Structures are given as C-alpha cells and as structure tokens.
Amino acid sequence: MEPNLLIDVTGWLGAVALLSAYALVSAKKLAGDSLRYQALNLLGGGLLIVNSFYYGAFPSVGVNVVWIAIAIVTLVAGRRARG
C-alpha cells in the first residue's frame, strides 16, 4: 500500500472513531465517562495524530494530544472512583 494512502486511511479511521464516539454519547448509547467512549477518543485521537503529524498539521496534532490527555485523565479518575 502506498504510504500516503495508509496515512490517509489512518486519518479517516481516526475521524470515524471520534465522530462515532460523539454520536453514541449524543444518542445516549454511551455515557461520557464510559470506558468505550474514552477508548474511542483515545483511538481516534491517536490515529489523527499520526495523520496530522505526517502532513505537518501541527495545530491538529496539539488538539489531539489534548484530546487524548482528557480521555486518559477521565479514565484514571473513573478507575480511582471505582476503587
């Protein structure tokens, strides 16, 4: 597979993961602090970081790094609350 095509597919998969997470929370199919929702955010953000970094879209890289950090903080806080 051509490198650009692989990077493009990676970016689109990341976008689908983030949009799916948002749609599922909006439709009340997932809770905003659920493991599945945060996992979709981690996956989507990570894939978009790869795509954005490759194409030199550094503001997008920064946004997705923060997006992932929020997901990690939420997961850690949820784990601590559950004991």
N, C-alpha and C positions, 0 to 999 in steps of 0.2 A: 504494500500500500504506500502511496506517495506520502512523504512527511506532512505536507500541508493538509492533505485530506484527513490524515489521522488527527492532526491538531484541530481541524475544523469539526470533525465528528466529536472529539473530546469536548469542545466548547458547546456544541449543540446538546450533548448529553447533560452537561452541567446546567445549561439553561432549562432543559426539561425537568431535571431534578428539582431545581429551585422553584419553578413555576408549579410543579406538581405539589410540592410541599405547601405553597401558598394557597393553591386551590383546595387542597384537602382540609387545611385549617379553616379557610373561609366557609367551606361547606359543612363544617363541624364534624368531619370524619376523623380528624386527628386533633388532639389537644396541643396547644402551642408549646408545652413543656414535655411532650412525649418523646420517647427515645426515637421512634420512627421519624417524627418531624425533624428533630435535630440531626439525625443521621442523613436525611435527605439534604438538609442545609450544608452539612459537612461535605458530603459527596459533591453536591452541585458547586459549592464554593471552591473546592479543591480542583475540580475539572476546569472551572472557569479561570482559575489562577494559571493553570498550565497554558490555556489558550491565550489569555491576555498577556502573559509574560512573553510567550513566543512572538506575538505580534507587537510587542513594545507598548502595550496599552497599560502603562503603569498606574494610572489612577484607578482603573478597574481592578488591577492586582491589589491595590491598597484596600479598596472597598471589600473585596472578597476575603482578604486576610482578616479584616474586622468582622465580617460575617461569620467566618469560622470561629474566631475568638468568642463571639457571642454564643454560638452553639456550644462550644466547649464549656464556657462558664455556666450556662444553663444546665448542661448535663452533670457537671460536678456538683452544682447546688442541689439538683434533684436527687443525686445519689446520697449526698450528706443528709438531706431532709428525710430520706427513707431509712437512714441508719446503716 
